[in-house]
Amino acid sequence: MAFLTYNNPPTDLRDPTLLFAFAGWADAADSATHALRYVVKQLKGEKFAEVDPEEFYNFTRVRPKTKFDDDGERFIEWPANEFFAIRREDAETDLVVLVGVEPNVKWRTFCQSMLEEIQSLGVSKVIQVGALLDAVPHTRDVRITGTATSPELRGMLKGIHVRRSRYTGPTGIAGVMTDTLRRAGIPAVSLWGHAPHYLQVTPNPKVSLSLVRGLEELVDISVPVEALESQGLNFERRVEQALDGESDVVEYVEKLEAQWDARRNRRATESVDEPEPAGSGAEPGEIPDADQAVASIEEFLRQERRGDGGSDGSQD
């Protein structure tokens, strides 16, 4: 296909499901791309194609990075969108994973090219994995919401106890991609993890873990999550250390906890599938100044990550 470079493309995938996520607008705290790269590593996905970035990026906005290889030689790493194949010997269907970076330009061209590749692989359904910033407390279970383009897939979402999102407004490449798939008659699900807006250090392994568990239910896979669970515990420990002495933030988190608990109790007693508001949580006026009250948390976590080499699931 145009704009794709291939490396041993698969020809015998069985009724594959595509999972995709893009860093950028739809990837708060890198939670979605972190989740999919973790799945690829744990399930031994094989890379078979990569998108040529030249046509789709403004390199002054998404800059290539200078790195060193294992031999100490310097190289340039360009923004990548990569396809992986995951063959499942214990199931009747396989998986294809597309994970990368939201392009800057030519979104319709990009999505059409991805659609052509998806169709050539015989993909039967698609699951978009995303994450958004929300007024939710880091001390509670991660909120998961979802949408679907067919009644069958909406039934799948109900099976994992997520509510349909009512969001309308600006969208990113994931939204355009999902619309392209819908128009082509390929059913698609969007699975969203809600990340605390006051913790924007990346990645957020707790949100990634919840997304991986959601995928386990949706596509009937089993992913070893011990490393991701360990990352989540370490992340929470560092956050609690960072909150020590930050009374404004602690007070705000307590308000979010109270709202979260009240909403959960209301759903439990009334058995109501409550619609998901876009941007639920505290009123804007209650949110501490991110440039002041939250700055010390983010700096603390950056220092911790520099000290322990980061927490990328692909390295664990």
ZIURRA-V839896 format. One record per residue. N is the residue number from 1. D_CENTER is the distance of its C-alpha to the mean C-alpha in Angstrom with 1 decimal. Layout:
N,D_CENTER + N,D_CENTER
This chain:
1,26.1 + 2,26.4 + 3,24.2 + 4,23.0 + 5,24.5 + 6,24.9 + 7,25.4 + 8,26.9 + 9,25.1 + 10,25.1 + 11,27.8 + 12,27.8 + 13,24.4 + 14,25.0 + 15,23.6 + 16,20.1 + 17,16.8 + 18,14.2 + 19,10.5 + 20,8.7 + 21,5.9 + 22,7.5 + 23,7.9 + 24,9.8 + 25,10.4 + 26,7.2 + 27,5.1 + 28,7.3 + 29,8.5 + 30,6.4 + 31,4.4 + 32,1.2 + 33,4.8 + 34,6.6 + 35,6.0 + 36,7.2 + 37,9.7 + 38,10.9 + 39,11.5 + 40,13.3 + 41,15.4 + 42,16.3 + 43,17.3 + 44,19.0 + 45,17.5 + 46,19.9 + 47,19.1 + 48,21.4 + 49,20.6 + 50,19.3 + 51,19.5 + 52,22.3 + 53,20.9 + 54,24.3 + 55,24.2 + 56,20.9 + 57,20.7 + 58,22.8 + 59,23.2 + 60,24.5 + 61,21.2 + 62,18.8 + 63,21.3 + 64,21.7 + 65,22.0 + 66,25.1 + 67,24.7 + 68,27.1 + 69,27.2 + 70,28.7 + 71,32.1 + 72,31.7 + 73,31.7 + 74,29.9 + 75,27.5 + 76,25.2 + 77,21.5 + 78,20.5 + 79,17.1 + 80,16.0 + 81,14.4 + 82,15.2 + 83,15.9 + 84,16.3 + 85,18.5 + 86,18.4 + 87,21.8 + 88,22.3 + 89,26.0 + 90,25.8 + 91,24.5 + 92,25.8 + 93,22.6 + 94,20.4 + 95,16.8 + 96,15.8 + 97,12.5 + 98,11.8 + 99,9.6 + 100,10.8 + 101,11.6 + 102,12.3 + 103,16.1 + 104,18.7 + 105,21.3 + 106,22.4 + 107,19.4 + 108,21.6 + 109,23.0 + 110,19.6 + 111,18.4 + 112,21.9 + 113,21.8 + 114,18.5 + 115,20.2 + 116,23.3 + 117,21.6 + 118,19.8 + 119,23.2 + 120,25.0 + 121,23.0 + 122,23.9 + 123,20.4 + 124,21.2 + 125,17.9 + 126,14.4 + 127,11.1 + 128,8.4 + 129,4.8 + 130,3.8 + 131,4.8 + 132,8.5 + 133,11.4 + 134,14.0 + 135,17.4 + 136,16.6 + 137,18.2 + 138,16.6 + 139,19.5 + 140,18.5 + 141,16.2 + 142,12.7 + 143,13.0 + 144,11.2 + 145,12.2 + 146,12.4 + 147,14.6 + 148,16.5 + 149,19.1 + 150,21.6 + 151,23.5 + 152,22.8 + 153,19.0 + 154,19.4 + 155,21.5 + 156,18.7 + 157,16.6 + 158,19.7 + 159,20.0 + 160,17.1 + 161,18.2 + 162,15.7 + 163,17.3 + 164,17.2 + 165,15.9 + 166,18.8 + 167,17.1 + 168,19.1 + 169,19.2 + 170,17.8 + 171,15.0 + 172,13.1 + 173,13.1 + 174,10.7 + 175,13.4 + 176,16.1 + 177,14.9 + 178,14.8 + 179,18.2 + 180,19.5 + 181,18.8 + 182,20.4 + 183,23.4 + 184,23.8 + 185,23.9 + 186,20.8 + 187,19.2 + 188,15.5 + 189,13.2 + 190,10.2 + 191,8.3 + 192,7.1 + 193,7.0 + 194,9.7 + 195,10.1 + 196,13.8 + 197,14.9 + 198,17.5 + 199,15.4 + 200,13.7 + 201,14.3 + 202,11.5 + 203,9.9 + 204,9.8 + 205,10.3 + 206,11.3 + 207,8.2 + 208,6.6 + 209,10.0 + 210,10.0 + 211,7.1 + 212,9.2 + 213,12.2 + 214,11.4 + 215,11.1 + 216,14.3 + 217,16.0 + 218,15.0 + 219,16.1 + 220,18.4 + 221,17.3 + 222,18.0 + 223,15.9 + 224,17.7 + 225,15.7 + 226,18.6 + 227,17.2 + 228,13.9 + 229,16.2 + 230,18.4 + 231,15.9 + 232,15.1 + 233,18.9 + 234,19.6 + 235,17.1 + 236,18.8 + 237,22.1 + 238,21.7 + 239,20.5 + 240,23.6 + 241,25.8 + 242,24.6 + 243,25.3 + 244,28.9 + 245,31.2 + 246,28.7 + 247,30.5 + 248,29.0 + 249,25.4 + 250,26.5 + 251,28.4 + 252,25.4 + 253,23.2 + 254,26.1 + 255,26.2 + 256,22.6 + 257,23.4 + 258,26.5 + 259,24.7 + 260,22.0 + 261,24.8 + 262,27.0 + 263,24.5 + 264,23.9 + 265,27.6 + 266,28.4 + 267,26.2 + 268,27.8 + 269,31.3 + 270,31.1 + 271,28.9 + 272,27.3 + 273,24.0 + 274,23.4 + 275,21.7 + 276,18.5 + 277,19.5 + 278,17.5 + 279,17.3 + 280,19.0 + 281,20.7 + 282,23.5 + 283,25.4 + 284,24.8 + 285,28.1 + 286,27.2 + 287,24.4 + 288,25.7 + 289,26.0 + 290,22.9 + 291,25.1 + 292,27.4 + 293,26.4 + 294,22.9 + 295,23.8 + 296,25.3 + 297,22.2 + 298,20.1 + 299,23.0 + 300,23.6 + 301,20.2 + 302,20.5 + 303,23.8 + 304,22.6 + 305,20.0 + 306,22.8 + 307,25.1 + 308,23.1 + 309,21.6 + 310,18.0 + 311,15.6 + 312,13.6 + 313,13.2 + 314,14.5 + 315,17.7 + 316,18.4
